[in-house]
Amino acid sequence: MRRTAVLGSAGTLIAGTLIASAIAAPAATADGRHHSGSEARGVQIAAARAAHAGIDWKDCPADWALATPIQCGWVTVPLDYAKPDGKQIKLAVDRHVSTGTKDERQGALIYNPGGPGGSGLRFPTRITNKNPLWTKTAKAYDFVGFDPRGVGHSAPISCVDPQEFVKAPKADPVPDSEADKRAQRKLAAEYADGCAERSGGMLPHMTTPNTARDLDVIRAALGEKKLNYLGVSYGTYLGAVYGTLFPDHVRRMVVDSVVNPAKDNIWYQANLNQDIAFQKRWDDWEAWVAKNDAAFHIGTTPAQVEQEWLKLRASAKKSPIGGVVGPAELIGFFQNAPYYDSTWVLVAQTWSDYRAGDTQALVDAAGPDMSDLAGNASSENGNAVYTAVECADAKWPTSWQKWDRDNTRLHKDYPFMTWANAWMNLPCATWSAKQQTPLEVKTGKGLPPVLIVQSTRDAATPYEGAVELHKRFKGSRLITEKDAGSHGVTGLVNPCINERVDTYLLTGQTDRQDVTCAPHATPKP
């Protein structure tokens, strides 16, 4: 689950050379209302059509910034799987063919980076950039990315004008009064209305089960009888739903930084749990900043660093930095630290430089770039998809009293993200489109061992999510990175993890028992 690092109008914070033969897709597994007879038949029809059509691979459009030998193409899917002959949408896909020999090749590996709202189209650049963590896997697999429905080039949705979306400064997410709360509630309702006005036809169909069906159609279009999949963050929930709906279509699946798939966690409770985990990881970062005070000169204890943070927030609230960076924008930038260890030095150094008189560095990092029209449109689209999927996947509380009570209580002990997160999700309270009941994620006949990778102090997807999915997917194996908290573990250098991921993807083998790994190296200033 990725928070977008710019803020929207609601003041919300926001994250093989193959030609498919005319094979019929394997029969889909029915799962009640989520995979009713009509939807199960619909995905079979769409997958069979896609298998027959294949993908017309070509050089990618110049403005996609995906240079050869990466190739791009399209896969057609129904907007509504219950009506496979109804409205169709096109999904953007890309690939880099495997680098190994014909004998080494094992098929396609499809990737989803999370969100909801993230694009996977950069995945093949792990080959062109010669990412050392993925060279062995690249010999065996074509690396395939895609824009999920609603994202990027795949029938993109929108909820507000992108330039309005990034305009700053926004109101401080932490309310000082009931009037502040009423203003935020009004903005959230207006955002929900904007989604309905600009993208209403798509909204009922922006569900994780539908994206899982899309994934199965892409599998068929690639000519693959079974899916090889790597999902990170929200991509783990997509994988969990796919594995439940299509257990006998899975060949290999790696899920990294896991969303708790329990029905009662999707999605209101997930965000409350996230607030707690973000605070814990924020505290970890502050302790690291204090330990490295010789480099940053912010404070020698975590308490001193927190006091300096509160002073920075208060000062920016009174007088936005550079006229555009207030508390909301500061959270948008500083949240990178609890997300990713790789940003620890950057965030601390930018803050340190600001304290030493370099205002522009902080403005550039935390403020909007109104001239970046494409980037702003992408940010707005990502936030729209995030909202649409989470609002559509589950029924949300409509009582403001419940939202107010829960977030007021949490804010007392976990103040870093709580109110910002609440306003980001509040449009779901007044969502006009149909809201579903979450899928019961479980093991189905034919599901192979799934590899689960998770750090214990992950802020965005708390560790309990990995434990829960491990229980639900029988035969799965859990690799725990102990005393670490970066989101997206498989992208980090940790041989204990990297070698096991390689072994699984290359051979299908896992350890006989769950594995605990020591943490990856802590960043150094």
N, C-alpha and C positions, 0 to 999 in steps of 0.2 A: 504494500500500500504506500503509494508515493504522494507526498504533499507537494503541490506545485509551489514554487518559491516566489510567486508573485501573487498579488491579491486581487480578487475580483470585485465586481460592483457590490456584492453583498458584504464587503469588508472581510471576505473569507480568505483564510490562508490555504493557502493551500499547502505533483509525482509523480554428382552424377549427371551427367547428361541424361536426362530422362524424357521420354515421350510416353505419356501414360497410355497403356493399352486399354482396350474397351473391356476392362474387368468390372464386374459388379462389386459394389462395396459389400463387405461382410454384414450380416444382419445386425441391426442396432439392437441394443438391449433396452427394453422398456422400463420406465421407472415412474409409474404413476402419472400425476398431472404434469410433471416436468418433462416427461418423455412419453406423452400419451400416444395412442395408436396413430393418430394423424401426424404428430410430430416425428415419431419414429419412422413412419413411412416416408414423410417428407424429406428427412435427411438421407434416407436410402436412395430416394429418387435423385436428389441433388448430387449425392456422391457418385452415383452411377453415371450421371451426365458429365460430371467433372472428370471422372476417370476416362470417359470416351473422348472428351475434348482435349484433355491435357492442358499444358500451359505453353503459350507462345512466347518463349523467352527471347528477349531483345535487349540491346543496350538500354540502360536506365535513362529516363529523361534528365537533361542536363541540370535542371534545378533541383533534382533530388540529391545531388552531391554524392552519388554512388558510382564511382568510375569502374570501367572494365578492369578485370574480367568479371566483376559482379554483373548479373543480369536481372532484369525485372520482368514482371508479367502480371496477369490478372486471373482471379478465380471468381466465377459468378455463383452467388448463393441467394436463396430466397430471403426476403426481409422477414417473412413469417413462415416458419417450417410447417405449420399446419396448413399452409396454402402454397405448396411448392411450385404451382403454376402461376402464382400471383406476382406481385412486384419483386423484381430482382435487384440486387446491388452488387457492385464489383469490389473485390478486396485486392489491394496491392500486395504483391509478394516479391521477394527477391532471393537470390541464391549466389553462392560461390561453390562451384563443383569441388568435390573432394580432391585432395592433392596427392593421394596415394595411387597405387596400381589398381587395375580392375579387380584383382583378387583381394585387395585390401578393403575395397569399398563395401560398406554395409547399408547404404541408403541415405536418407535425408534426416537431419536433426533440426527440428523446428523449435523456435525460441520465442518466449514471451517475457518481456522485462518487467511487467507489472503495471501499476497504476491504481485502478483501471484508467486507461487513457494513454499508456505508453506505446510507442512505436517500436517494433522489433527489427526495422529495416537496417539498422546499423550492425546487426549480428554478423553478417558475412565479412565485415571489415576486420573481424578478429583474424581472418586468414590473410587479407591483403596487408594488414598492419603487422603480420607475423607475431601475434601475441604468443609468447612462449608457453603459456599455460594450456593452449589449445592446439598445439602443433600435432600431437599424436591423434587427437580426436578428428582433426581436419583431414588426416589421411584416410579415415574410415567413412566420413560423412560429408555430404553436401551440407553447408550451413544455410539454412532457410529462415528468413525473417518475414514478418507480415505486419501490416497495419490492421488491427482488429476493426470490426464494424464500428463506424462512427469516428474512427481515428484517422488523422492525417489525410491520406489519399483514398481511404475506403469509406465513401459516402459520409464525409465529415459532418458532425453536428456542431451547433453553436448555440450559446445562450445569451450573448451580449456582444456588442461591438468590441472587437479586440482592443482598440485603443482606449476605450472606456474601461475595459477590464484591467489594464495595467496602470491606469492613471494613479498617481500618488500625490500626497500621502492619503492613506485610508485612516479611518477612525481606529483608535486604540482598541484592540480586541477585548482587553480587560475593562469591563464596564465600571464606571464610578457611581452610577445611579440607575434607577428604573427607566429614566428617560433614555439613557444610553442603550439599555436593553431593547426598549421599544424601537429605537432607530435601527438597530441591527436586525430585529425581527422583520421590520418593514423591508429592509434591503434583501433579506433572505427570501421573503415572499415574492418580491419583484424579480429576483433572479429565477425562481421557479417558474414564474409567469413568462419570463423571457425565453426559457428553455421550451416551454409549450408553444410559444408564438413562433420561434425560429426553427424548431426541430420537432414539432409535435408528432408528426407521422412516424418518426423513428423511435420515439421514447418508449412505447410499450414493448418494443422488441430489443431493447438495449440490455439484455440480461446475460449473466454468465453462462447459463445453459445454452443460449443461442450462440454465443461465441465458441463454446465447446463444440457445438454442431458445425459451426464454420470450420473449426480446426479439423474435424473429420472430413469435411468436403475438400479442404486443402490437401490432407493426406491422400485422398483418392486422386485428386488432380495431379499429384506428384507421381502417381503410379505405385504408391506404397501400400502394401496390404496391411501393414501395422505401423503404428506411430512411434517414432523416437522423439522425445520431448524434453526440453529444458525450460523450466519456469522459475522465475524469481519473484518474490514478494506476492502481489496479487496474482502473478502468473502461477503460483502454487495452488491458489484456489481454483483457477481455471483448470489446472492439471487434475486436481482432486475431483472436480465436477466431470471432466472428461473421463477420468478413470472409473467413475461411478456409472456414467451413461454408456460408456463403450469399453468395458473392462477387457473384452477379448480382442480389442483393436490395439492394445498397448504392447509394444515390444520392449522399450526401455524408457524410463521416466526418472528424471532428476528434478527434485523440487528443493528450492534453496530460499531460506528465510520465509517461514511458513505462516500463512493466515490460518488461524484456528477455524476449522470448517464446521464446528458445531452449529446447528440451526439457530440456537438462541444467541449466538455470537454475531451473526450476520444481520446487519452491519452496525447497529446502534451500539451494542455492547463492545464490539471490536474497537470502536473509536474511544470509548471510555477507558478500556484497558490500555490502549495506546498512550493515552495521556500519562498514565502511571509509569509506563516503560520509558517514555521520552524524558520524564523528569529524572529517572534513575541514571539514564545515559548522559543527560546534561550534567548531572552531579559528577559523573566520571570525568567528563571533559574539564569541568572547572578544577577538579583535583589535579589533573594533568597540567593545566595552565599554571596553577599555583606551584607545582613541582618544578616547572620550567620558568620561574619568574625571572631568572637571569637573562632569559631571551626576550620575554614579553613585558615585564615590568607592569603587570596589572594587579597582582596581589600575591602574597606568599602563603596564604591559606585559602581553601575553597570558600570559606565565609567571606573573606575579603574580595575574592573574585566575584561572588554573587552580589555583594554590595556595589561593586563597580558596575556590574550589569544593570542593576536597578537604577543606579544614578544615570547611566547612559539612556535607559528607557525614559526616565522622567525628563531628562533634558531634551530628548528628541520629541517627546510629547508636547512640551512647552514651546519648543522652537524646532521644527523638523530640519534635520541636517541637509544642507544644500537645498532647502525648500521642499524636498521630496521624501526624505527618509524619516518616518516616524516610528513608533513602537511596532506597528504591524509590519512594516518593511524590515525592521531589524529582526523580528522573529523569522520572517521569510528567509533571511540570509543566515542568521545564527543557527537555525534548525539543521543546517547542513552538518554541524559538528556532531550532534547526537545520531544523525543518520549514518555518517561515513567517517571512519578514522582517517581516510585519505584527505579529508578537508580540515582536520584538526589544526594543522600548522597554518593553512591559508586563513581560516577564520580568526585565529588568535593573532596572527601577524597583521591582518587588516585592522583589527581592533587596536592593536598596539601602535600601529602607524597613525591611526586617527588620534589617539591620545597624544602622540608626538607632534601633531599638527597637520597631518596629511588627510584632510577632509575628503578630497576627491576619490581616494581609493575606496572609502566606505560608500560614497554615493554611487560610484560605478558598480560596486558589488551588490548593493542592496536596493538601489533605485531602479526605476524602469528606464529602458532605452526607447524613447518614443519614435526614433527613426528606424528601429528594427521591426518593420511591418510583418515580415514573415515569422520572426521569432515570437512576436506578440500574438499573432494569429494561432501559432502552434500552442502557446501557453493557454490561451483562451479555450482552444479546442480540447486540450488535455483536461482542463478543469471541468468542461462541459461533460466529457465522457465519464470522468470520475463520478460526477454527481449523478448522471443519468443511470449508470450501472448500479451504483449503490442504492439509489432510490428505487430502481425497478426490481432489484433482486429480492427485496424484503419489505415487509410492512413496518413503517417507522412510527414512533409515538407521535400523536397529533396534539397532545396536551403540552402547552408551554410550561405548565407548572412542573411536569416531570423533567423536562429539559433543564429548567431553571434550578430545581432542587438537586438533580444529579451533578450538574456542572459547578454549582456553587459549593457543594460538598467537596468535590474533587479538587477544585481550585485552591482550597485552603492548604492542602499538603503537596499538590502537584501543579504549581502555577505556571510553569513554563509554556505549555501548549494548550491547556484545557479550554480556555474560552475561544482561542483562535480556532481550535478544532471544532468546537460547538457551532460557531457561526458558519464554518465551511460546510457542515452537514445539515444545518437547519432547513435549507430548501426542501429536504425530504419530508419535512413535517407538513408542508402545504402542496406536495407534489400532486399534479392533476392526473397524470397517467397511471395506468394500472400497476399495482405493486404485487409481486409474487410472494409465495412462501418458499424459503430456501430449501434447496435439495438436501436430502438426508445422505451425506457422503458415507459410502460403505464399500466393502469389498464385494465384487461380483465375480461370477464364474469366468475364469480365464485370465484374471489380472495377475501379471508377473510381479516379482519383487520390485518395489519402488525404492529409490535411494533418496533419503531425506537428509538435508544438511542445514544446520542451524547453530547460531551463536547464542550463548546463554543470556546476554545482556542487550539483545537487539531491541531497538526502540520502536521501530515501525511495526514489526511483527513479533510480539513477545514469545518467548521460548515455549510457553505452554501450547502454542499452536502446533509446533512440531510434534510434541508428545501426543496431542490429540489425534493428529492425522496418522501417526505411527500406530496408534491403537486401532484406528478404523481401517487401515489398509494392512490386512493380514499378510505376513511375509515380508513386509517392508523392513528396511534397515536404517537406523538413525545414526548419523555422525554428528556429534556435539562438539562445537568449539567452545571450550570452557573459558570463562573469564574474559571473553571477547564480546564486542557488541556491534561490529560493523554490519550493515545491512547488505546482503549479497555476498555470501561467503565464498562461492566458487570462483569469483573474480579476483581473489586475493592470493598472495603467495603464502601457502602453508602446505608443505609437502605431505603432511599427514592426511590432509584433505584432498589435495590435487591428485595424488597418486591413486587414491581410492575412486575418485570420480572418473579418472582415465580408465582404470581397470574395469569398472562397471560398464561404461559406455563401449569399451572395446570388446569385452568378453561376456558381459552380463553377470559377472560374479560379484558377490558382496562378501564381507566378513561373516563369519558364523554367528557373531554376536554384535550388538551395537558397539560403537567405538567412541571414545572420548579423546579429543585432540587438545594439545596445549594451544594457547592463543597465538595468532600471528604476531609479528613484531609490532611493538608499540611505536607510533610515529615519533620522530626526533626533530626538534626545531632546526 
